[in-house]
Amino acid sequence: MTDFGFKLSKSSTIDLSKVDTSQFEQLCRLEPGARTCISCGSCSASCTAGSLSGMSMRKVLLSMQRGQDIKPMLKSCMLCGKCTMVCPRGLNTRNIILKICQIYD
């Protein structure tokens, strides 16, 4: 077989009809503001932990909506509140993080 300098990778498509979104729905019942996130990335840009550990409120919410594991990201959050100050929607991101921690405990 000839090698043309590339290889095929497994698809990373997520079938949302097969994803367990129960934890995200539980979060939205506890903190309805979580549903209004527009994933703009302002929180990620201001996050002190984000530049070192990959922590991002945006990634946390998107991962929860996709049914993915977010525990490693939550461990690096310092609850400093910078993301709350820059959020254009005015989300209380600190409270959202605390509610997510309650769900996973």
Buried (B, 14 or more C-beta within 10 A) or exposed (E): EEEEEEEEEEEEEEEEEEEEBEBBBBBBEBBEBBEEBEBEEBBBBBBBBBEEBEBBBBBBBBBBBBBBEBEEBEEBBEEEEBBBEBBEEEBBBBBBBBBBBEEEE
